[in-house]
Amino acid sequence: MNKPKVAVIFTGGTISMSVDPRIGAAIPSLSSQEILSLVTNIDKYAEIETLNFSKLPGPQIDINMMMDLRKLVVDTLNRDDITGVIITHGTDTLEETAYLLDLSIDSPKPIVVVGAMRNSSELGYDGPSNLAAAVCTAISPEAINKGVLVVMNNEVNAASEVTKANTLSLDTFKSLEYGPLGIVDNDEVILHRDIVNRQHILTDSIVPEVDLIKSAAGMDSRLINYCVDSGSKGIVIEAMGRGNVPPTMLEGIQYAIKQQVAVVMVSRCPTGRVLDSYGYEGGGRHLRNLGVILGGDLPGQKARIKLMLALSVTKNLDEIKEIMEYNQYKK
């Protein structure tokens, strides 16, 4: 019986790092083959093909690189001999790449993004175990038609739901609102629930000129005005609570919308969606009446990715609103 074939695309990140004794800090150093050699017995489960995309830490992966990676993933998935694709990635931007791929690729084949929180010089290096769990997921029938999955610490999370929640914990990737889809136990994928309301923005282009601004007490419009005057096509605002901002930010928001810049509001709270519950100056109802688009329960970094993709298919603010508020609000 032929073993399933899985393509592992290496992009870098902590999973590929070790400590350089000259500087006393971790840097990219391990080759794809060196990493795979630490994953014992994986050849009993799958045939592995390695593809080297980059050797970059997470913060050095930019939006255009994510789109180049998307093309490589699509081309690889289109091959008849490939069962699934795994991407190793730095954890700092892992959720953004995973969400971009999830929105812009529609394939039944499993796509799994994986990383590590400890480098290969540290005790308890988690790269091999995470990669082994990713392979088990990529060949599992349970992962078919589930979109992009993030697999670390033997947990399976949906790219649309997961976020990096801690700076150092091995279980840093959490679906804070709903919990993981399932687990990898004894080399078997066990899913406890399905993903509902999946959304696709099928495009092979992106508009990177989207900025992210976090609101705080007493903030004014200077950052918003600067973004608009610097050529922003969209702005995501992490508002307070249910979706409210200081009234001193209103002038900038109105200026942006007047210039046909899409303004999307999410919450700076880690869980819960924004809603137009409050009617005072700067409250959610006031903002929505001005033309601010509600971003549901997405964190700012994911709303920014979604808005970049939305802007690549339409510049019409009403159509962008339809995309950004998809299945979040009644009409």
C-alpha positions as CSV (number, residue, x, y, z in Angstrom):
1,M,0.0,0.0,0.0
2,N,1.4,3.4,-1.0
3,K,2.0,5.9,1.8
4,P,0.4,9.3,1.4
5,K,2.8,12.0,0.2
6,V,3.1,15.2,2.2
7,A,4.9,18.4,1.1
8,V,6.6,20.3,3.9
9,I,7.4,23.9,3.0
10,F,10.1,25.4,5.2
11,T,9.9,29.1,5.8
12,G,12.1,29.4,8.9
13,G,11.2,30.5,12.4
14,T,12.3,29.1,15.8
15,I,11.7,25.6,14.6
16,S,14.8,26.1,12.4
17,M,16.9,27.9,14.9
18,S,19.8,27.1,17.3
19,V,21.8,29.4,19.6
20,D,24.9,30.9,18.0
21,P,27.5,30.9,20.8
22,R,29.2,34.0,19.4
23,I,26.2,36.2,20.2
24,G,24.4,34.1,22.7
25,A,21.1,34.2,20.9
26,A,19.1,32.0,18.5
27,I,19.4,32.5,14.8
28,P,18.2,30.4,11.8
29,S,20.6,27.6,11.3
30,L,19.0,24.1,10.8
31,S,18.3,22.8,7.3
32,S,15.1,21.2,6.4
33,Q,16.7,17.8,6.4
34,E,18.3,18.4,9.8
35,I,14.9,19.2,11.2
36,L,13.2,16.2,9.6
37,S,15.9,13.9,10.9
38,L,14.8,14.7,14.4
39,V,11.2,13.5,13.7
40,T,11.7,9.8,14.3
41,N,9.6,7.1,12.5
42,I,7.7,9.6,10.4
43,D,8.7,7.7,7.3
44,K,6.4,4.8,8.5
45,Y,3.4,7.1,8.1
46,A,4.1,9.3,5.1
47,E,6.4,10.1,2.2
48,I,7.9,13.5,2.8
49,E,8.9,16.0,0.1
50,T,10.7,19.1,1.3
51,L,10.4,22.5,-0.3
52,N,12.6,25.3,0.9
53,F,10.8,28.7,0.7
54,S,13.0,30.8,3.1
55,K,14.9,30.7,6.4
56,L,13.4,33.8,8.0
57,P,12.2,34.5,11.5
58,G,8.5,35.3,11.8
59,P,8.8,39.1,12.0
60,Q,10.7,39.2,8.6
61,I,7.8,37.5,6.7
62,D,6.0,40.3,5.0
63,I,2.7,40.4,3.1
64,N,4.2,40.0,-0.4
65,M,6.1,36.9,0.9
66,M,2.8,35.5,2.2
67,M,1.3,35.8,-1.2
68,D,4.4,34.2,-2.8
69,L,4.0,31.4,-0.3
70,R,0.3,31.1,-1.2
71,K,1.2,30.5,-4.9
72,L,3.6,27.8,-3.9
73,V,1.0,26.1,-1.7
74,V,-1.7,26.3,-4.4
75,D,0.7,24.9,-7.0
76,T,1.7,22.1,-4.7
77,L,-1.9,21.2,-3.7
78,N,-2.8,21.0,-7.4
79,R,-0.4,18.0,-7.8
80,D,-2.2,14.6,-7.9
81,D,0.5,12.9,-5.8
82,I,0.2,15.3,-2.9
83,T,-2.1,14.4,0.0
84,G,-1.5,17.6,2.0
85,V,0.8,20.5,2.6
86,I,2.6,21.5,5.8
87,I,4.2,24.9,6.3
88,T,6.8,25.5,9.0
89,H,6.7,29.1,10.2
90,G,7.9,31.6,12.8
91,T,5.2,31.9,15.5
92,D,5.2,35.7,15.6
93,T,3.3,36.0,12.3
94,L,2.1,32.5,12.0
95,E,-1.5,33.3,12.6
96,E,-1.5,36.0,9.9
97,T,0.0,33.7,7.2
98,A,-2.4,30.9,8.2
99,Y,-5.4,33.2,8.0
100,L,-4.4,34.7,4.7
101,L,-4.0,31.1,3.3
102,D,-7.3,30.1,4.8
103,L,-9.2,32.9,3.2
104,S,-7.6,32.8,-0.2
105,I,-7.3,29.1,-0.9
106,D,-10.3,26.7,-1.4
107,S,-9.0,23.2,-1.5
108,P,-10.3,20.0,0.2
109,K,-6.7,18.9,0.9
110,P,-5.3,19.6,4.4
111,I,-3.1,22.6,4.8
112,V,-1.3,22.6,8.2
113,V,0.9,25.4,9.6
114,V,3.3,24.5,12.4
115,G,6.1,26.1,14.4
116,A,8.0,25.8,17.6
117,M,8.4,27.9,20.8
118,R,11.8,26.5,21.8
119,N,14.8,26.4,19.5
120,S,16.9,23.3,19.0
121,S,19.5,24.4,21.6
122,E,17.0,24.5,24.4
123,L,15.9,21.7,26.6
124,G,12.5,20.5,25.5
125,Y,12.8,21.6,21.9
126,D,9.2,21.2,20.6
127,G,9.9,21.4,16.9
128,P,10.1,17.6,16.1
129,S,7.0,16.7,18.1
130,N,5.0,19.6,16.6
131,L,6.1,18.6,13.1
132,A,5.2,15.0,13.8
133,A,1.7,16.0,14.9
134,A,1.4,18.2,11.8
135,V,2.2,15.2,9.5
136,C,-0.4,13.1,11.3
137,T,-2.9,15.8,10.7
138,A,-2.0,16.4,7.0
139,I,-2.6,12.7,6.2
140,S,-5.8,12.3,8.3
141,P,-9.2,12.0,6.7
142,E,-10.4,14.2,9.5
143,A,-8.5,17.2,8.2
144,I,-10.1,17.1,4.7
145,N,-12.2,20.2,3.9
146,K,-11.3,21.8,7.2
147,G,-9.3,24.7,5.7
148,V,-6.0,25.8,7.1
149,L,-5.2,24.2,10.5
150,V,-2.6,25.3,13.0
151,V,-1.1,22.3,14.9
152,M,1.1,22.8,17.9
153,N,1.4,21.2,21.3
154,N,-0.8,18.3,20.0
155,E,-3.8,20.7,19.6
156,V,-5.6,21.3,16.3
157,N,-6.9,24.8,15.8
158,A,-8.6,26.6,12.9
159,A,-6.6,29.3,11.3
160,S,-9.7,31.6,11.4
161,E,-9.9,31.2,15.2
162,V,-6.5,30.8,16.6
163,T,-4.1,33.4,18.0
164,K,-0.8,33.5,19.7
165,A,-1.8,34.1,23.4
166,N,1.5,33.9,25.3
167,T,5.1,34.9,24.7
168,L,6.7,31.7,25.8
169,S,4.2,28.9,26.6
170,L,4.3,25.7,24.5
171,D,0.5,25.9,24.2
172,T,0.6,29.6,23.1
173,F,-1.7,29.1,20.2
174,K,-5.3,29.3,21.5
175,S,-8.7,29.6,20.1
176,L,-9.7,31.8,22.9
177,E,-13.4,32.1,21.9
178,Y,-14.3,28.5,21.1
179,G,-11.4,26.2,22.0
180,P,-9.5,23.9,19.7
181,L,-11.1,21.8,17.0
182,G,-9.4,18.7,18.5
183,I,-6.2,17.0,19.4
184,V,-3.5,14.7,18.1
185,D,-3.4,11.7,20.4
186,N,-1.3,8.6,19.9
187,D,-0.6,9.8,16.3
188,E,-4.4,10.0,15.6
189,V,-6.3,13.2,14.9
190,I,-9.5,13.5,16.9
191,L,-11.8,16.4,16.2
192,H,-14.5,17.4,18.6
193,R,-16.3,19.9,16.4
194,D,-16.5,21.3,12.9
195,I,-15.9,24.8,11.5
196,V,-19.0,26.7,10.6
197,N,-19.3,29.9,8.5
198,R,-16.1,29.4,6.6
199,Q,-15.3,32.3,4.3
200,H,-13.2,32.6,1.1
201,I,-11.8,35.7,-0.6
202,L,-10.4,34.0,-3.7
203,T,-7.8,36.3,-5.1
204,D,-4.1,36.0,-6.1
205,S,-3.4,39.6,-5.4
206,I,-3.4,41.8,-2.2
207,V,-3.5,45.5,-1.2
208,P,-0.8,45.9,1.4
209,E,-1.5,49.5,2.2
210,V,-3.6,48.8,5.3
211,D,-2.7,50.1,8.7
212,L,-3.6,49.0,12.2
213,I,-4.2,51.5,15.0
214,K,-4.9,50.6,18.6
215,S,-7.1,53.0,20.6
216,A,-6.4,54.1,24.1
217,A,-7.6,56.7,26.6
218,G,-7.3,60.2,25.2
219,M,-6.0,59.3,21.7
220,D,-6.7,61.8,19.0
221,S,-6.8,61.7,15.2
222,R,-3.1,62.3,14.3
223,L,-2.3,58.7,13.5
224,I,-5.4,58.3,11.4
225,N,-4.8,61.5,9.5
226,Y,-1.1,60.5,8.9
227,C,-2.2,57.1,7.5
228,V,-4.7,58.6,5.1
229,D,-2.2,61.3,3.9
230,S,0.5,58.6,3.5
231,G,-1.7,56.6,1.1
232,S,-3.5,54.1,3.2
233,K,-6.3,52.2,1.4
234,G,-7.7,50.8,4.6
235,I,-7.4,51.3,8.4
236,V,-8.2,48.8,11.1
237,I,-8.9,50.4,14.5
238,E,-8.7,48.2,17.6
239,A,-11.4,50.0,19.5
240,M,-12.3,49.8,23.2
241,G,-14.6,47.2,24.6
242,R,-17.7,46.6,22.5
243,G,-16.5,49.0,19.8
244,N,-16.0,52.5,21.1
245,V,-13.4,55.2,20.7
246,P,-12.5,58.5,22.3
247,P,-14.4,61.4,20.6
248,T,-11.1,63.0,19.7
249,M,-10.5,60.2,17.1
250,L,-13.8,61.0,15.3
251,E,-12.3,63.8,13.1
252,G,-9.7,61.4,11.7
253,I,-12.3,58.6,11.1
254,Q,-14.6,61.0,9.2
255,Y,-11.6,62.3,7.2
256,A,-10.6,58.7,6.3
257,I,-14.1,57.7,5.2
258,K,-14.5,61.0,3.2
259,Q,-11.3,60.0,1.3
260,Q,-12.8,56.6,0.5
261,V,-10.5,54.8,2.9
262,A,-12.1,51.7,4.4
263,V,-12.2,52.0,8.2
264,V,-12.8,48.7,10.0
265,M,-13.4,48.4,13.8
266,V,-12.5,45.5,16.0
267,S,-12.0,45.3,19.7
268,R,-8.8,45.5,21.7
269,C,-10.3,42.9,24.0
270,P,-9.0,39.4,23.4
271,T,-12.5,37.9,23.0
272,G,-16.0,39.0,21.9
273,R,-17.2,40.8,18.8
274,V,-17.8,44.5,18.3
275,L,-21.4,45.7,18.0
276,D,-23.1,49.1,17.7
277,S,-24.5,49.0,21.2
278,Y,-23.7,52.5,22.4
279,G,-25.1,55.7,20.9
280,Y,-23.0,58.3,22.6
281,E,-20.3,60.3,20.8
282,G,-17.6,57.9,19.8
283,G,-19.8,54.9,20.6
284,G,-20.4,52.0,18.2
285,R,-23.7,53.2,16.9
286,H,-22.2,56.6,16.2
287,L,-19.3,55.1,14.4
288,R,-21.4,52.8,12.3
289,N,-23.6,55.7,11.3
290,L,-20.5,57.5,10.1
291,G,-19.6,54.5,7.8
292,V,-17.3,52.5,10.0
293,I,-17.3,48.7,9.2
294,L,-17.6,46.2,12.0
295,G,-15.0,43.5,12.0
296,G,-16.7,40.9,14.2
297,D,-14.6,39.0,16.7
298,L,-11.3,39.1,14.7
299,P,-8.2,40.5,16.4
300,G,-6.7,43.5,14.7
301,Q,-3.9,41.6,12.9
302,K,-6.3,39.2,11.2
303,A,-8.8,41.9,10.4
304,R,-6.0,43.7,8.6
305,I,-5.2,40.6,6.5
306,K,-8.8,40.2,5.6
307,L,-9.2,43.9,4.6
308,M,-6.1,43.6,2.4
309,L,-7.6,40.7,0.5
310,A,-11.0,42.4,0.4
311,L,-9.5,45.5,-1.1
312,S,-7.9,43.4,-3.8
313,V,-11.3,42.3,-5.2
314,T,-13.2,45.6,-4.7
315,K,-12.8,49.2,-3.8
316,N,-16.5,49.7,-3.2
317,L,-17.0,50.4,0.5
318,D,-20.4,48.7,0.5
319,E,-19.0,45.6,-1.0
320,I,-16.1,45.7,1.5
321,K,-18.6,45.9,4.3
322,E,-20.3,42.8,3.0
323,I,-17.1,40.9,3.0
324,M,-15.8,42.1,6.4
325,E,-19.2,41.6,8.1
326,Y,-19.8,38.2,6.5
327,N,-22.0,36.1,8.8
328,Q,-21.4,38.3,11.8
329,Y,-24.3,40.7,11.7
330,K,-27.9,40.7,10.5
331,K,-28.7,43.0,7.6
